[in-house]
Amino acid sequence: MDVLYFAWVRERIGIPRETVDTKATTVAELVEELKAREERYEAAFADLSALRVALDQDLSDFDASLDGVREVAFFPPMTGG
């Protein structure tokens, strides 16, 4: 699946996107797999309350299933005005 990183998440990880082979069944499990890779992922995902996630461009939760998902995007909360 494609994993996209935006704003400071991208800055901490150092890449805007990557293709990931995963055994994760939920977003939270995917995050744990990514955090285990190396320190830059650990830093990016240290505080999940500061992150939002979208699955196939629909806002979702970290406990959501990845079944059939092709794209996961991580980004900080956005404010409007």
mmCIF file of the N, C-alpha and C atoms, coordinates in Angstrom:
data_MODEL
# 
_entry.id   MODEL 
# 
loop_
_atom_site.group_PDB 
_atom_site.id 
_atom_site.type_symbol 
_atom_site.label_atom_id 
_atom_site.label_alt_id 
_atom_site.label_comp_id 
_atom_site.label_asym_id 
_atom_site.label_entity_id 
_atom_site.label_seq_id 
_atom_site.pdbx_PDB_ins_code 
_atom_site.Cartn_x 
_atom_site.Cartn_y 
_atom_site.Cartn_z 
_atom_site.occupancy 
_atom_site.B_iso_or_equiv 
_atom_site.pdbx_formal_charge 
_atom_site.auth_seq_id 
_atom_site.auth_comp_id 
_atom_site.auth_asym_id 
_atom_site.auth_atom_id 
_atom_site.pdbx_PDB_model_num 
ATOM 1   N N  . MET A 1 1  ? 0.832   -1.166 0.000  1.00 0.00 ? 1  MET A N  1 
ATOM 2   C CA . MET A 1 1  ? 0.000   0.000  0.000  1.00 0.00 ? 1  MET A CA 1 
ATOM 3   C C  . MET A 1 1  ? 0.884   1.240  0.000  1.00 0.00 ? 1  MET A C  1 
ATOM 4   N N  . ASP A 1 2  ? 0.344   2.328  -0.503 1.00 0.00 ? 2  ASP A N  1 
ATOM 5   C CA . ASP A 1 2  ? 1.074   3.593  -0.511 1.00 0.00 ? 2  ASP A CA 1 
ATOM 6   C C  . ASP A 1 2  ? 0.830   4.309  0.811  1.00 0.00 ? 2  ASP A C  1 
ATOM 7   N N  . VAL A 1 3  ? 1.898   4.827  1.404  1.00 0.00 ? 3  VAL A N  1 
ATOM 8   C CA . VAL A 1 3  ? 1.800   5.596  2.630  1.00 0.00 ? 3  VAL A CA 1 
ATOM 9   C C  . VAL A 1 3  ? 2.347   6.990  2.331  1.00 0.00 ? 3  VAL A C  1 
ATOM 10  N N  . LEU A 1 4  ? 1.524   8.003  2.621  1.00 0.00 ? 4  LEU A N  1 
ATOM 11  C CA . LEU A 1 4  ? 1.878   9.396  2.346  1.00 0.00 ? 4  LEU A CA 1 
ATOM 12  C C  . LEU A 1 4  ? 2.065   10.143 3.658  1.00 0.00 ? 4  LEU A C  1 
ATOM 13  N N  . TYR A 1 5  ? 3.038   11.059 3.659  1.00 0.00 ? 5  TYR A N  1 
ATOM 14  C CA . TYR A 1 5  ? 3.337   11.858 4.842  1.00 0.00 ? 5  TYR A CA 1 
ATOM 15  C C  . TYR A 1 5  ? 3.271   13.331 4.454  1.00 0.00 ? 5  TYR A C  1 
ATOM 16  N N  . PHE A 1 6  ? 2.613   14.132 5.297  1.00 0.00 ? 6  PHE A N  1 
ATOM 17  C CA . PHE A 1 6  ? 2.448   15.554 5.004  1.00 0.00 ? 6  PHE A CA 1 
ATOM 18  C C  . PHE A 1 6  ? 2.970   16.419 6.143  1.00 0.00 ? 6  PHE A C  1 
ATOM 19  N N  . ALA A 1 7  ? 3.352   17.647 5.789  1.00 0.00 ? 7  ALA A N  1 
ATOM 20  C CA . ALA A 1 7  ? 3.789   18.686 6.732  1.00 0.00 ? 7  ALA A CA 1 
ATOM 21  C C  . ALA A 1 7  ? 4.955   18.189 7.591  1.00 0.00 ? 7  ALA A C  1 
ATOM 22  N N  . TRP A 1 8  ? 4.885   18.407 8.918  1.00 0.00 ? 8  TRP A N  1 
ATOM 23  C CA . TRP A 1 8  ? 6.026   18.051 9.767  1.00 0.00 ? 8  TRP A CA 1 
ATOM 24  C C  . TRP A 1 8  ? 6.233   16.540 9.845  1.00 0.00 ? 8  TRP A C  1 
ATOM 25  N N  . VAL A 1 9  ? 5.224   15.738 9.555  1.00 0.00 ? 9  VAL A N  1 
ATOM 26  C CA . VAL A 1 9  ? 5.410   14.287 9.524  1.00 0.00 ? 9  VAL A CA 1 
ATOM 27  C C  . VAL A 1 9  ? 6.405   13.938 8.415  1.00 0.00 ? 9  VAL A C  1 
ATOM 28  N N  . ARG A 1 10 ? 6.204   14.532 7.244  1.00 0.00 ? 10 ARG A N  1 
ATOM 29  C CA . ARG A 1 10 ? 7.122   14.323 6.117  1.00 0.00 ? 10 ARG A CA 1 
ATOM 30  C C  . ARG A 1 10 ? 8.521   14.820 6.468  1.00 0.00 ? 10 ARG A C  1 
ATOM 31  N N  . GLU A 1 11 ? 8.601   15.957 7.131  1.00 0.00 ? 11 GLU A N  1 
ATOM 32  C CA . GLU A 1 11 ? 9.913   16.512 7.501  1.00 0.00 ? 11 GLU A CA 1 
ATOM 33  C C  . GLU A 1 11 ? 10.666  15.587 8.446  1.00 0.00 ? 11 GLU A C  1 
ATOM 34  N N  . ARG A 1 12 ? 9.990   15.012 9.411  1.00 0.00 ? 12 ARG A N  1 
ATOM 35  C CA . ARG A 1 12 ? 10.657  14.119 10.366 1.00 0.00 ? 12 ARG A CA 1 
ATOM 36  C C  . ARG A 1 12 ? 11.080  12.806 9.730  1.00 0.00 ? 12 ARG A C  1 
ATOM 37  N N  . ILE A 1 13 ? 10.248  12.282 8.841  1.00 0.00 ? 13 ILE A N  1 
ATOM 38  C CA . ILE A 1 13 ? 10.574  11.004 8.211  1.00 0.00 ? 13 ILE A CA 1 
ATOM 39  C C  . ILE A 1 13 ? 11.550  11.200 7.052  1.00 0.00 ? 13 ILE A C  1 
ATOM 40  N N  . GLY A 1 14 ? 11.427  12.324 6.364  1.00 0.00 ? 14 GLY A N  1 
ATOM 41  C CA . GLY A 1 14 ? 12.385  12.642 5.308  1.00 0.00 ? 14 GLY A CA 1 
ATOM 42  C C  . GLY A 1 14 ? 11.955  12.276 3.905  1.00 0.00 ? 14 GLY A C  1 
ATOM 43  N N  . ILE A 1 15 ? 10.759  11.730 3.749  1.00 0.00 ? 15 ILE A N  1 
ATOM 44  C CA . ILE A 1 15 ? 10.236  11.377 2.424  1.00 0.00 ? 15 ILE A CA 1 
ATOM 45  C C  . ILE A 1 15 ? 8.739   11.712 2.376  1.00 0.00 ? 15 ILE A C  1 
ATOM 46  N N  . PRO A 1 16 ? 8.209   12.028 1.196  1.00 0.00 ? 16 PRO A N  1 
ATOM 47  C CA . PRO A 1 16 ? 6.789   12.360 1.106  1.00 0.00 ? 16 PRO A CA 1 
ATOM 48  C C  . PRO A 1 16 ? 5.872   11.143 0.986  1.00 0.00 ? 16 PRO A C  1 
ATOM 49  N N  . ARG A 1 17 ? 6.401   10.025 0.492  1.00 0.00 ? 17 ARG A N  1 
ATOM 50  C CA . ARG A 1 17 ? 5.575   8.828  0.304  1.00 0.00 ? 17 ARG A CA 1 
ATOM 51  C C  . ARG A 1 17 ? 6.470   7.609  0.135  1.00 0.00 ? 17 ARG A C  1 
ATOM 52  N N  . GLU A 1 18 ? 5.876   6.450  0.370  1.00 0.00 ? 18 GLU A N  1 
ATOM 53  C CA . GLU A 1 18 ? 6.579   5.193  0.135  1.00 0.00 ? 18 GLU A CA 1 
ATOM 54  C C  . GLU A 1 18 ? 5.552   4.083  -0.032 1.00 0.00 ? 18 GLU A C  1 
ATOM 55  N N  . THR A 1 19 ? 5.978   3.010  -0.649 1.00 0.00 ? 19 THR A N  1 
ATOM 56  C CA . THR A 1 19 ? 5.140   1.825  -0.765 1.00 0.00 ? 19 THR A CA 1 
ATOM 57  C C  . THR A 1 19 ? 5.575   0.864  0.329  1.00 0.00 ? 19 THR A C  1 
ATOM 58  N N  . VAL A 1 20 ? 4.606   0.393  1.108  1.00 0.00 ? 20 VAL A N  1 
ATOM 59  C CA . VAL A 1 20 ? 4.894   -0.434 2.278  1.00 0.00 ? 20 VAL A CA 1 
ATOM 60  C C  . VAL A 1 20 ? 4.216   -1.789 2.139  1.00 0.00 ? 20 VAL A C  1 
ATOM 61  N N  . ASP A 1 21 ? 4.988   -2.851 2.356  1.00 0.00 ? 21 ASP A N  1 
ATOM 62  C CA . ASP A 1 21 ? 4.422   -4.189 2.489  1.00 0.00 ? 21 ASP A CA 1 
ATOM 63  C C  . ASP A 1 21 ? 4.192   -4.397 3.981  1.00 0.00 ? 21 ASP A C  1 
ATOM 64  N N  . THR A 1 22 ? 2.960   -4.688 4.358  1.00 0.00 ? 22 THR A N  1 
ATOM 65  C CA . THR A 1 22 ? 2.641   -4.770 5.774  1.00 0.00 ? 22 THR A CA 1 
ATOM 66  C C  . THR A 1 22 ? 1.755   -5.964 6.083  1.00 0.00 ? 22 THR A C  1 
ATOM 67  N N  . LYS A 1 23 ? 1.875   -6.434 7.301  1.00 0.00 ? 23 LYS A N  1 
ATOM 68  C CA . LYS A 1 23 ? 0.986   -7.470 7.812  1.00 0.00 ? 23 LYS A CA 1 
ATOM 69  C C  . LYS A 1 23 ? -0.058  -6.853 8.738  1.00 0.00 ? 23 LYS A C  1 
ATOM 70  N N  . ALA A 1 24 ? -0.011  -5.535 8.899  1.00 0.00 ? 24 ALA A N  1 
ATOM 71  C CA . ALA A 1 24 ? -0.928  -4.829 9.796  1.00 0.00 ? 24 ALA A CA 1 
ATOM 72  C C  . ALA A 1 24 ? -2.365  -4.959 9.313  1.00 0.00 ? 24 ALA A C  1 
ATOM 73  N N  . THR A 1 25 ? -3.269  -5.085 10.268 1.00 0.00 ? 25 THR A N  1 
ATOM 74  C CA . THR A 1 25 ? -4.693  -5.153 9.937  1.00 0.00 ? 25 THR A CA 1 
ATOM 75  C C  . THR A 1 25 ? -5.421  -3.855 10.287 1.00 0.00 ? 25 THR A C  1 
ATOM 76  N N  . THR A 1 26 ? -4.781  -2.998 11.089 1.00 0.00 ? 26 THR A N  1 
ATOM 77  C CA . THR A 1 26 ? -5.360  -1.703 11.448 1.00 0.00 ? 26 THR A CA 1 
ATOM 78  C C  . THR A 1 26 ? -4.311  -0.611 11.254 1.00 0.00 ? 26 THR A C  1 
ATOM 79  N N  . VAL A 1 27 ? -4.770  0.623  11.261 1.00 0.00 ? 27 VAL A N  1 
ATOM 80  C CA . VAL A 1 27 ? -3.842  1.749  11.154 1.00 0.00 ? 27 VAL A CA 1 
ATOM 81  C C  . VAL A 1 27 ? -2.879  1.740  12.338 1.00 0.00 ? 27 VAL A C  1 
ATOM 82  N N  . ALA A 1 28 ? -3.378  1.479  13.528 1.00 0.00 ? 28 ALA A N  1 
ATOM 83  C CA . ALA A 1 28 ? -2.516  1.460  14.719 1.00 0.00 ? 28 ALA A CA 1 
ATOM 84  C C  . ALA A 1 28 ? -1.405  0.424  14.582 1.00 0.00 ? 28 ALA A C  1 
ATOM 85  N N  . GLU A 1 29 ? -1.717  -0.740 14.039 1.00 0.00 ? 29 GLU A N  1 
ATOM 86  C CA . GLU A 1 29 ? -0.691  -1.761 13.824 1.00 0.00 ? 29 GLU A CA 1 
ATOM 87  C C  . GLU A 1 29 ? 0.327   -1.303 12.787 1.00 0.00 ? 29 GLU A C  1 
ATOM 88  N N  . LEU A 1 30 ? -0.133  -0.615 11.750 1.00 0.00 ? 30 LEU A N  1 
ATOM 89  C CA . LEU A 1 30 ? 0.781   -0.075 10.746 1.00 0.00 ? 30 LEU A CA 1 
ATOM 90  C C  . LEU A 1 30 ? 1.731   0.934  11.378 1.00 0.00 ? 30 LEU A C  1 
ATOM 91  N N  . VAL A 1 31 ? 1.191   1.795  12.222 1.00 0.00 ? 31 VAL A N  1 
ATOM 92  C CA . VAL A 1 31 ? 2.024   2.787  12.915 1.00 0.00 ? 31 VAL A CA 1 
ATOM 93  C C  . VAL A 1 31 ? 3.097   2.083  13.746 1.00 0.00 ? 31 VAL A C  1 
ATOM 94  N N  . GLU A 1 32 ? 2.723   1.025  14.456 1.00 0.00 ? 32 GLU A N  1 
ATOM 95  C CA . GLU A 1 32 ? 3.704   0.296  15.264 1.00 0.00 ? 32 GLU A CA 1 
ATOM 96  C C  . GLU A 1 32 ? 4.791   -0.325 14.383 1.00 0.00 ? 32 GLU A C  1 
ATOM 97  N N  . GLU A 1 33 ? 4.413   -0.870 13.245 1.00 0.00 ? 33 GLU A N  1 
ATOM 98  C CA . GLU A 1 33 ? 5.414   -1.412 12.307 1.00 0.00 ? 33 GLU A CA 1 
ATOM 99  C C  . GLU A 1 33 ? 6.360   -0.314 11.834 1.00 0.00 ? 33 GLU A C  1 
ATOM 100 N N  . LEU A 1 34 ? 5.809   0.834  11.491 1.00 0.00 ? 34 LEU A N  1 
ATOM 101 C CA . LEU A 1 34 ? 6.637   1.936  11.009 1.00 0.00 ? 34 LEU A CA 1 
ATOM 102 C C  . LEU A 1 34 ? 7.570   2.439  12.109 1.00 0.00 ? 34 LEU A C  1 
ATOM 103 N N  . LYS A 1 35 ? 7.042   2.594  13.321 1.00 0.00 ? 35 LYS A N  1 
ATOM 104 C CA . LYS A 1 35 ? 7.859   3.064  14.445 1.00 0.00 ? 35 LYS A CA 1 
ATOM 105 C C  . LYS A 1 35 ? 9.031   2.130  14.724 1.00 0.00 ? 35 LYS A C  1 
ATOM 106 N N  . ALA A 1 36 ? 8.839   0.841  14.483 1.00 0.00 ? 36 ALA A N  1 
ATOM 107 C CA . ALA A 1 36 ? 9.887   -0.145 14.753 1.00 0.00 ? 36 ALA A CA 1 
ATOM 108 C C  . ALA A 1 36 ? 11.009  -0.089 13.714 1.00 0.00 ? 36 ALA A C  1 
ATOM 109 N N  . ARG A 1 37 ? 10.756  0.577  12.591 1.00 0.00 ? 37 ARG A N  1 
ATOM 110 C CA . ARG A 1 37 ? 11.760  0.633  11.519 1.00 0.00 ? 37 ARG A CA 1 
ATOM 111 C C  . ARG A 1 37 ? 13.022  1.362  11.947 1.00 0.00 ? 37 ARG A C  1 
ATOM 112 N N  . GLU A 1 38 ? 12.854  2.579  12.418 1.00 0.00 ? 38 GLU A N  1 
ATOM 113 C CA . GLU A 1 38 ? 14.005  3.391  12.812 1.00 0.00 ? 38 GLU A CA 1 
ATOM 114 C C  . GLU A 1 38 ? 13.547  4.634  13.551 1.00 0.00 ? 38 GLU A C  1 
ATOM 115 N N  . GLU A 1 39 ? 14.503  5.355  14.090 1.00 0.00 ? 39 GLU A N  1 
ATOM 116 C CA . GLU A 1 39 ? 14.248  6.484  14.977 1.00 0.00 ? 39 GLU A CA 1 
ATOM 117 C C  . GLU A 1 39 ? 13.408  7.599  14.345 1.00 0.00 ? 39 GLU A C  1 
ATOM 118 N N  . ARG A 1 40 ? 13.600  7.873  13.070 1.00 0.00 ? 40 ARG A N  1 
ATOM 119 C CA . ARG A 1 40 ? 12.855  8.977  12.451 1.00 0.00 ? 40 ARG A CA 1 
ATOM 120 C C  . ARG A 1 40 ? 11.356  8.688  12.415 1.00 0.00 ? 40 ARG A C  1 
ATOM 121 N N  . TYR A 1 41 ? 10.970  7.428  12.244 1.00 0.00 ? 41 TYR A N  1 
ATOM 122 C CA . TYR A 1 41 ? 9.556   7.063  12.288 1.00 0.00 ? 41 TYR A CA 1 
ATOM 123 C C  . TYR A 1 41 ? 9.030   7.157  13.721 1.00 0.00 ? 41 TYR A C  1 
ATOM 124 N N  . GLU A 1 42 ? 9.842   6.712  14.666 1.00 0.00 ? 42 GLU A N  1 
ATOM 125 C CA . GLU A 1 42 ? 9.478   6.810  16.078 1.00 0.00 ? 42 GLU A CA 1 
ATOM 126 C C  . GLU A 1 42 ? 9.199   8.265  16.451 1.00 0.00 ? 42 GLU A C  1 
ATOM 127 N N  . ALA A 1 43 ? 10.034  9.174  15.975 1.00 0.00 ? 43 ALA A N  1 
ATOM 128 C CA . ALA A 1 43 ? 9.842   10.598 16.270 1.00 0.00 ? 43 ALA A CA 1 
ATOM 129 C C  . ALA A 1 43 ? 8.565   11.139 15.622 1.00 0.00 ? 43 ALA A C  1 
ATOM 130 N N  . ALA A 1 44 ? 8.302   10.731 14.401 1.00 0.00 ? 44 ALA A N  1 
ATOM 131 C CA . ALA A 1 44 ? 7.126   11.225 13.684 1.00 0.00 ? 44 ALA A CA 1 
ATOM 132 C C  . ALA A 1 44 ? 5.825   10.743 14.307 1.00 0.00 ? 44 ALA A C  1 
ATOM 133 N N  . PHE A 1 45 ? 5.834   9.526  14.854 1.00 0.00 ? 45 PHE A N  1 
ATOM 134 C CA . PHE A 1 45 ? 4.611   8.940  15.398 1.00 0.00 ? 45 PHE A CA 1 
ATOM 135 C C  . PHE A 1 45 ? 4.605   8.899  16.926 1.00 0.00 ? 45 PHE A C  1 
ATOM 136 N N  . ALA A 1 46 ? 5.423   9.706  17.559 1.00 0.00 ? 46 ALA A N  1 
ATOM 137 C CA . ALA A 1 46 ? 5.535   9.688  19.017 1.00 0.00 ? 46 ALA A CA 1 
ATOM 138 C C  . ALA A 1 46 ? 4.235   10.099 19.705 1.00 0.00 ? 46 ALA A C  1 
ATOM 139 N N  . ASP A 1 47 ? 3.499   11.038 19.127 1.00 0.00 ? 47 ASP A N  1 
ATOM 140 C CA . ASP A 1 47 ? 2.268   11.540 19.743 1.00 0.00 ? 47 ASP A CA 1 
ATOM 141 C C  . ASP A 1 47 ? 1.123   11.437 18.745 1.00 0.00 ? 47 ASP A C  1 
ATOM 142 N N  . LEU A 1 48 ? 0.398   10.330 18.793 1.00 0.00 ? 48 LEU A N  1 
ATOM 143 C CA . LEU A 1 48 ? -0.681  10.110 17.826 1.00 0.00 ? 48 LEU A CA 1 
ATOM 144 C C  . LEU A 1 48 ? -1.820  11.106 17.984 1.00 0.00 ? 48 LEU A C  1 
ATOM 145 N N  . SER A 1 49 ? -1.940  11.733 19.161 1.00 0.00 ? 49 SER A N  1 
ATOM 146 C CA . SER A 1 49 ? -3.000  12.733 19.334 1.00 0.00 ? 49 SER A CA 1 
ATOM 147 C C  . SER A 1 49 ? -2.731  13.968 18.482 1.00 0.00 ? 49 SER A C  1 
ATOM 148 N N  . ALA A 1 50 ? -1.493  14.116 17.996 1.00 0.00 ? 50 ALA A N  1 
ATOM 149 C CA . ALA A 1 50 ? -1.123  15.253 17.149 1.00 0.00 ? 50 ALA A CA 1 
ATOM 150 C C  . ALA A 1 50 ? -1.207  14.899 15.671 1.00 0.00 ? 50 ALA A C  1 
ATOM 151 N N  . LEU A 1 51 ? -1.773  13.735 15.358 1.00 0.00 ? 51 LEU A N  1 
ATOM 152 C CA . LEU A 1 51 ? -1.852  13.269 13.974 1.00 0.00 ? 51 LEU A CA 1 
ATOM 153 C C  . LEU A 1 51 ? -3.282  12.921 13.577 1.00 0.00 ? 51 LEU A C  1 
ATOM 154 N N  . ARG A 1 52 ? -3.528  13.028 12.297 1.00 0.00 ? 52 ARG A N  1 
ATOM 155 C CA . ARG A 1 52 ? -4.768  12.545 11.689 1.00 0.00 ? 52 ARG A CA 1 
ATOM 156 C C  . ARG A 1 52 ? -4.376  11.543 10.610 1.00 0.00 ? 52 ARG A C  1 
ATOM 157 N N  . VAL A 1 53 ? -5.330  10.712 10.230 1.00 0.00 ? 53 VAL A N  1 
ATOM 158 C CA . VAL A 1 53 ? -5.063  9.706  9.203  1.00 0.00 ? 53 VAL A CA 1 
ATOM 159 C C  . VAL A 1 53 ? -6.240  9.672  8.239  1.00 0.00 ? 53 VAL A C  1 
ATOM 160 N N  . ALA A 1 54 ? -5.923  9.461  6.975  1.00 0.00 ? 54 ALA A N  1 
ATOM 161 C CA . ALA A 1 54 ? -6.946  9.269  5.949  1.00 0.00 ? 54 ALA A CA 1 
ATOM 162 C C  . ALA A 1 54 ? -6.660  7.964  5.223  1.00 0.00 ? 54 ALA A C  1 
ATOM 163 N N  . LEU A 1 55 ? -7.722  7.202  4.981  1.00 0.00 ? 55 LEU A N  1 
ATOM 164 C CA . LEU A 1 55 ? -7.624  5.951  4.237  1.00 0.00 ? 55 LEU A CA 1 
ATOM 165 C C  . LEU A 1 55 ? -8.314  6.151  2.904  1.00 0.00 ? 55 LEU A C  1 
ATOM 166 N N  . ASP A 1 56 ? -7.561  5.981  1.828  1.00 0.00 ? 56 ASP A N  1 
ATOM 167 C CA . ASP A 1 56 ? -8.085  6.234  0.484  1.00 0.00 ? 56 ASP A CA 1 
ATOM 168 C C  . ASP A 1 56 ? -8.804  7.582  0.417  1.00 0.00 ? 56 ASP A C  1 
ATOM 169 N N  . GLN A 1 57 ? -8.186  8.583  1.027  1.00 0.00 ? 57 GLN A N  1 
ATOM 170 C CA . GLN A 1 57 ? -8.602  9.984  1.021  1.00 0.00 ? 57 GLN A CA 1 
ATOM 171 C C  . GLN A 1 57 ? -9.851  10.277 1.848  1.00 0.00 ? 57 GLN A C  1 
ATOM 172 N N  . ASP A 1 58 ? -10.229 9.364  2.742  1.00 0.00 ? 58 ASP A N  1 
ATOM 173 C CA . ASP A 1 58 ? -11.330 9.599  3.674  1.00 0.00 ? 58 ASP A CA 1 
ATOM 174 C C  . ASP A 1 58 ? -10.774 9.625  5.088  1.00 0.00 ? 58 ASP A C  1 
ATOM 175 N N  . LEU A 1 59 ? -11.080 10.690 5.840  1.00 0.00 ? 59 LEU A N  1 
ATOM 176 C CA . LEU A 1 59 ? -10.626 10.810 7.215  1.00 0.00 ? 59 LEU A CA 1 
ATOM 177 C C  . LEU A 1 59 ? -11.072 9.593  8.014  1.00 0.00 ? 59 LEU A C  1 
ATOM 178 N N  . SER A 1 60 ? -10.169 9.054  8.828  1.00 0.00 ? 60 SER A N  1 
ATOM 179 C CA . SER A 1 60 ? -10.455 7.819  9.538  1.00 0.00 ? 60 SER A CA 1 
ATOM 180 C C  . SER A 1 60 ? -9.854  7.866  10.938 1.00 0.00 ? 60 SER A C  1 
ATOM 181 N N  . ASP A 1 61 ? -9.941  6.729  11.639 1.00 0.00 ? 61 ASP A N  1 
ATOM 182 C CA . ASP A 1 61 ? -9.393  6.584  12.983 1.00 0.00 ? 61 ASP A CA 1 
ATOM 183 C C  . ASP A 1 61 ? -8.232  5.604  12.964 1.00 0.00 ? 61 ASP A C  1 
ATOM 184 N N  . PHE A 1 62 ? -7.432  5.647  14.022 1.00 0.00 ? 62 PHE A N  1 
ATOM 185 C CA . PHE A 1 62 ? -6.274  4.766  14.096 1.00 0.00 ? 62 PHE A CA 1 
ATOM 186 C C  . PHE A 1 62 ? -6.656  3.310  14.352 1.00 0.00 ? 62 PHE A C  1 
ATOM 187 N N  . ASP A 1 63 ? -7.887  3.061  14.787 1.00 0.00 ? 63 ASP A N  1 
ATOM 188 C CA . ASP A 1 63 ? -8.318  1.679  14.982 1.00 0.00 ? 63 ASP A CA 1 
ATOM 189 C C  . ASP A 1 63 ? -9.037  1.120  13.752 1.00 0.00 ? 63 ASP A C  1 
ATOM 190 N N  . ALA A 1 64 ? -9.055  1.876  12.667 1.00 0.00 ? 64 ALA A N  1 
ATOM 191 C CA . ALA A 1 64 ? -9.738  1.449  11.440 1.00 0.00 ? 64 ALA A CA 1 
ATOM 192 C C  . ALA A 1 64 ? -9.001  0.293  10.762 1.00 0.00 ? 64 ALA A C  1 
ATOM 193 N N  . SER A 1 65 ? -9.769  -0.547 10.103 1.00 0.00 ? 65 SER A N  1 
ATOM 194 C CA . SER A 1 65 ? -9.228  -1.679 9.360  1.00 0.00 ? 65 SER A CA 1 
ATOM 195 C C  . SER A 1 65 ? -8.521  -1.210 8.093  1.00 0.00 ? 65 SER A C  1 
ATOM 196 N N  . LEU A 1 66 ? -7.468  -1.914 7.727  1.00 0.00 ? 66 LEU A N  1 
ATOM 197 C CA . LEU A 1 66 ? -6.750  -1.639 6.482  1.00 0.00 ? 66 LEU A CA 1 
ATOM 198 C C  . LEU A 1 66 ? -7.201  -2.561 5.349  1.00 0.00 ? 66 LEU A C  1 
ATOM 199 N N  . ASP A 1 67 ? -8.207  -3.367 5.594  1.00 0.00 ? 67 ASP A N  1 
ATOM 200 C CA . ASP A 1 67 ? -8.693  -4.308 4.595  1.00 0.00 ? 67 ASP A CA 1 
ATOM 201 C C  . ASP A 1 67 ? -9.140  -3.568 3.332  1.00 0.00 ? 67 ASP A C  1 
ATOM 202 N N  . GLY A 1 68 ? -8.490  -3.850 2.221  1.00 0.00 ? 68 GLY A N  1 
ATOM 203 C CA . GLY A 1 68 ? -8.832  -3.235 0.947  1.00 0.00 ? 68 GLY A CA 1 
ATOM 204 C C  . GLY A 1 68 ? -8.296  -1.828 0.733  1.00 0.00 ? 68 GLY A C  1 
ATOM 205 N N  . VAL A 1 69 ? -7.603  -1.279 1.708  1.00 0.00 ? 69 VAL A N  1 
ATOM 206 C CA . VAL A 1 69 ? -7.076  0.086  1.614  1.00 0.00 ? 69 VAL A CA 1 
ATOM 207 C C  . VAL A 1 69 ? -5.850  0.106  0.711  1.00 0.00 ? 69 VAL A C  1 
ATOM 208 N N  . ARG A 1 70 ? -5.797  1.084  -0.180 1.00 0.00 ? 70 ARG A N  1 
ATOM 209 C CA . ARG A 1 70 ? -4.653  1.228  -1.088 1.00 0.00 ? 70 ARG A CA 1 
ATOM 210 C C  . ARG A 1 70 ? -3.734  2.370  -0.679 1.00 0.00 ? 70 ARG A C  1 
ATOM 211 N N  . GLU A 1 71 ? -4.286  3.365  0.052  1.00 0.00 ? 71 GLU A N  1 
ATOM 212 C CA . GLU A 1 71 ? -3.489  4.541  0.405  1.00 0.00 ? 71 GLU A CA 1 
ATOM 213 C C  . GLU A 1 71 ? -3.801  4.979  1.831  1.00 0.00 ? 71 GLU A C  1 
ATOM 214 N N  . VAL A 1 72 ? -2.736  5.211  2.588  1.00 0.00 ? 72 VAL A N  1 
ATOM 215 C CA . VAL A 1 72 ? -2.840  5.730  3.950  1.00 0.00 ? 72 VAL A CA 1 
ATOM 216 C C  . VAL A 1 72 ? -2.057  7.036  3.991  1.00 0.00 ? 72 VAL A C  1 
ATOM 217 N N  . ALA A 1 73 ? -2.686  8.085  4.511  1.00 0.00 ? 73 ALA A N  1 
ATOM 218 C CA . ALA A 1 73 ? -2.016  9.382  4.603  1.00 0.00 ? 73 ALA A CA 1 
ATOM 219 C C  . ALA A 1 73 ? -2.005  9.852  6.047  1.00 0.00 ? 73 ALA A C  1 
ATOM 220 N N  . PHE A 1 74 ? -0.846  10.313 6.498  1.00 0.00 ? 74 PHE A N  1 
ATOM 221 C CA . PHE A 1 74 ? -0.693  10.853 7.840  1.00 0.00 ? 74 PHE A CA 1 
ATOM 222 C C  . PHE A 1 74 ? -0.391  12.342 7.747  1.00 0.00 ? 74 PHE A C  1 
ATOM 223 N N  . PHE A 1 75 ? -1.059  13.138 8.609  1.00 0.00 ? 75 PHE A N  1 
ATOM 224 C CA . PHE A 1 75 ? -0.889  14.575 8.576  1.00 0.00 ? 75 PHE A CA 1 
ATOM 225 C C  . PHE A 1 75 ? -1.318  15.180 9.908  1.00 0.00 ? 75 PHE A C  1 
ATOM 226 N N  . PRO A 1 76 ? -0.828  16.385 10.214 1.00 0.00 ? 76 PRO A N  1 
ATOM 227 C CA . PRO A 1 76 ? -1.271  17.055 11.438 1.00 0.00 ? 76 PRO A CA 1 
ATOM 228 C C  . PRO A 1 76 ? -2.688  17.601 11.251 1.00 0.00 ? 76 PRO A C  1 
ATOM 229 N N  . PRO A 1 77 ? -3.380  17.858 12.363 1.00 0.00 ? 77 PRO A N  1 
ATOM 230 C CA . PRO A 1 77 ? -4.717  18.448 12.248 1.00 0.00 ? 77 PRO A CA 1 
ATOM 231 C C  . PRO A 1 77 ? -4.654  19.776 11.512 1.00 0.00 ? 77 PRO A C  1 
ATOM 232 N N  . MET A 1 78 ? -5.699  20.056 10.788 1.00 0.00 ? 78 MET A N  1 
ATOM 233 C CA . MET A 1 78 ? -5.753  21.309 10.028 1.00 0.00 ? 78 MET A CA 1 
ATOM 234 C C  . MET A 1 78 ? -6.777  22.233 10.666 1.00 0.00 ? 78 MET A C  1 
ATOM 235 N N  . THR A 1 79 ? -6.509  23.499 10.579 1.00 0.00 ? 79 THR A N  1 
ATOM 236 C CA . THR A 1 79 ? -7.468  24.483 11.077 1.00 0.00 ? 79 THR A CA 1 
ATOM 237 C C  . THR A 1 79 ? -7.958  25.303 9.902  1.00 0.00 ? 79 THR A C  1 
ATOM 238 N N  . GLY A 1 80 ? -9.163  25.733 9.994  1.00 0.00 ? 80 GLY A N  1 
ATOM 239 C CA . GLY A 1 80 ? -9.735  26.566 8.926  1.00 0.00 ? 80 GLY A CA 1 
ATOM 240 C C  . GLY A 1 80 ? -9.950  27.977 9.430  1.00 0.00 ? 80 GLY A C  1 
ATOM 241 N N  . GLY A 1 81 ? -10.297 28.832 8.503  1.00 0.00 ? 81 GLY A N  1 
ATOM 242 C CA . GLY A 1 81 ? -10.529 30.185 8.978  1.00 0.00 ? 81 GLY A CA 1 
ATOM 243 C C  . GLY A 1 81 ? -10.948 31.099 7.896  1.00 0.00 ? 81 GLY A C  1 
# 
